Amino acid sequence: GGGISTSACVGVGQSTPIDVILSGNQATNGTYIITDSDLNILSIPAGGPPFDFENAGTGDCNIYFMAFEGTITGLEVGSSIQGLDGCFDLSNAVTVNRFTATGGTITSTSGGMICANGSNMVDVSVTGNVGISRFIITDVNGNIIGLPAMSPFDLSQLNVGSCIIYNLGYSGSIAGLALGSNINSIQGDCFGLSNEITVSKMNIEGGVLS
């Protein structure tokens, strides 16, 4: 039969199981085979599905089932399935597109403190981000209080206290990215947060001399 395709978000710190259902196979022996897009064997799983691609990196791979009798030569990681020899038959392929998203790493030269009666601008740089990026500012409880489009940020409206800055990288749909929501409630197809930068806003008073 023809091939089918699916996708998996990988590299975001959680399991990404891909399940396949086998039917119509007939042979004494059988095994699953996972190849790259050039049909080179990446893995010969000892067990059946679901298969977890969390640590596999990005790119395309193919899942096959091979029914066989006797001995098959060439069935080893690194070989091509086009070089298999013996009495066997391969199923159609399920192609898995492995993609990722990450917030990367954020740094700031503005320091971790601003003065209420001074400059309220904070400059943040992002490196290593993948996907659509969005800055998020939360209070110490994780409630979203700012969604600036770009850096530097003007924190003049921030009350005295601390806030936390993140960068979110995402691909596909995203939900919960709204003022008043909690950052832990964000959900989506594929997303990852950067490290955090905490900024404290201090109210400095010189006092009164008499």
C-alpha positions in Angstrom: 0.0 0.0 0.0 0.9 3.7 -0.1 2.8 5.6 2.5 1.3 7.8 5.1 2.8 10.5 7.2 2.6 12.0 10.6 4.7 14.5 12.7 6.3 14.6 16.1 7.6 17.5 18.2 11.0 16.5 19.6 13.7 17.9 21.9 11.3 19.7 24.2 11.8 17.4 27.3 8.8 15.2 27.0 7.9 11.9 25.4 6.7 12.0 21.8 5.3 8.5 21.2 4.2 7.6 17.7 1.9 4.6 17.4 1.3 2.5 14.3 -1.2 -0.3 13.8 -0.2 -3.4 11.9 -2.7 -5.5 10.0 -2.6 -8.1 7.2 0.9 -9.4 7.9 1.7 -13.0 7.3 5.0 -14.8 8.2 6.6 -16.7 11.0 8.9 -13.7 11.9 8.6 -10.0 11.9 10.4 -6.8 13.0 10.0 -3.1 12.8 12.6 -1.1 10.9 13.2 2.7 11.2 15.1 4.4 8.4 16.2 7.9 7.4 14.8 9.5 4.3 17.5 7.9 2.3 16.4 4.4 3.5 19.4 3.8 5.6 18.5 1.8 8.8 18.6 4.0 11.9 17.0 1.5 14.3 15.7 -2.1 14.6 13.5 -1.7 17.7 13.4 -4.8 19.9 9.8 -4.2 20.8 6.8 -2.9 19.0 5.1 0.5 19.0 4.7 3.2 20.2 8.1 4.6 19.2 9.5 7.6 21.0 11.5 10.1 18.9 12.1 12.7 21.7 15.9 12.3 21.5 16.1 11.6 17.7 16.7 15.2 16.6 14.8 16.8 13.7 14.3 15.5 10.2 12.3 12.8 8.5 12.3 9.0 9.1 10.3 6.1 8.0 8.8 3.2 10.0 8.3 -0.1 8.2 7.3 -3.6 9.3 9.1 -6.5 7.7 7.6 -10.0 7.6 10.2 -12.7 6.9 11.1 -16.3 6.9 14.6 -17.7 7.6 17.7 -15.5 7.6 17.8 -12.0 6.2 21.2 -10.5 5.3 21.9 -6.8 5.5 19.5 -6.3 8.4 21.7 -4.0 10.5 21.9 -0.4 11.5 23.7 1.7 8.9 22.8 -0.6 6.0 20.2 0.3 3.4 16.9 -1.6 3.3 17.4 -1.6 -0.4 20.3 -4.1 0.2 18.2 -6.6 2.2 18.3 -10.1 0.9 16.2 -13.1 1.8 12.6 -14.2 2.0 10.8 -11.1 3.2 8.2 -8.4 2.5 8.0 -4.8 3.7 4.9 -3.0 4.7 4.2 0.5 3.5 6.1 3.3 5.2 4.9 5.6 7.9 6.9 8.8 7.5 7.5 10.8 10.6 8.5 14.5 10.3 10.4 15.3 13.5 10.4 19.1 14.3 11.2 21.2 17.3 10.8 24.6 18.9 12.8 26.2 21.6 13.0 29.6 23.3 16.8 29.5 23.2 19.0 31.4 25.6 18.3 34.9 26.7 20.8 37.4 28.2 20.7 41.0 29.3 23.2 43.7 29.7 20.8 45.8 31.7 21.5 44.0 35.0 18.9 42.5 37.3 17.7 45.7 38.9 16.0 48.9 37.8 15.1 52.0 39.8 11.6 53.3 40.0 12.9 56.8 39.6 15.5 55.9 36.9 15.6 54.2 33.6 13.0 51.5 33.2 14.3 50.0 30.0 15.6 46.5 29.9 17.4 45.1 26.9 17.3 41.3 26.2 19.0 39.3 23.5 18.0 35.8 22.3 20.2 33.1 20.8 19.5 29.5 19.7 15.7 30.0 19.4 13.8 27.9 17.0 10.2 28.6 15.7 8.1 31.7 16.2 9.4 33.7 19.1 7.5 35.7 21.7 8.8 37.4 24.8 6.8 36.8 28.0 7.0 38.8 31.3 5.5 37.2 34.4 5.2 38.1 38.1 6.9 35.8 40.6 3.8 33.5 40.6 4.1 32.9 36.8 1.1 35.1 35.9 1.7 36.8 32.5 1.9 40.6 32.9 3.5 41.5 29.6 3.9 40.2 26.1 6.2 42.7 24.4 6.7 42.4 20.7 10.5 43.1 20.9 13.3 44.2 23.1 14.1 46.6 24.8 11.2 46.5 27.2 9.8 49.6 29.0 9.0 48.4 32.5 7.7 51.8 33.7 4.2 50.4 34.3 5.6 47.6 36.5 4.9 47.9 40.2 7.8 47.8 42.6 8.9 44.2 43.0 10.2 41.5 40.8 9.3 40.2 37.3 10.6 37.3 35.3 11.4 37.5 31.5 11.3 34.5 29.2 11.4 33.9 25.5 8.9 31.3 24.1 9.6 29.5 20.8 6.7 27.6 19.2 5.6 25.9 16.1 2.0 25.2 15.1 -0.9 26.3 17.4 -0.4 27.8 20.8 -2.9 28.5 23.6 -2.8 30.3 26.9 -0.4 33.0 25.6 -2.5 35.9 27.0 -2.2 38.6 29.7 -3.5 37.2 33.0 -2.9 33.6 32.1 -0.3 31.6 34.0 2.8 30.6 32.0 2.4 27.0 33.2 -1.0 26.9 31.4 0.5 27.4 28.0 -0.3 24.5 25.6 0.5 23.9 22.0 1.7 21.6 19.2 5.3 22.2 20.0 6.9 24.8 22.2 9.8 25.5 24.6 10.8 28.2 27.0 14.2 29.9 27.4 16.0 30.3 30.6 14.6 33.1 32.8 15.9 36.5 33.8 14.6 38.1 37.0 14.4 41.8 37.1 13.8 43.7 40.4 12.3 47.2 40.5 13.4 49.1 43.5 11.9 52.3 45.0 14.9 54.4 46.1 14.5 57.3 48.5 17.2 59.6 49.6 15.3 60.6 52.7 15.0 64.0 54.3 17.7 66.0 56.1 16.7 68.4 58.8 
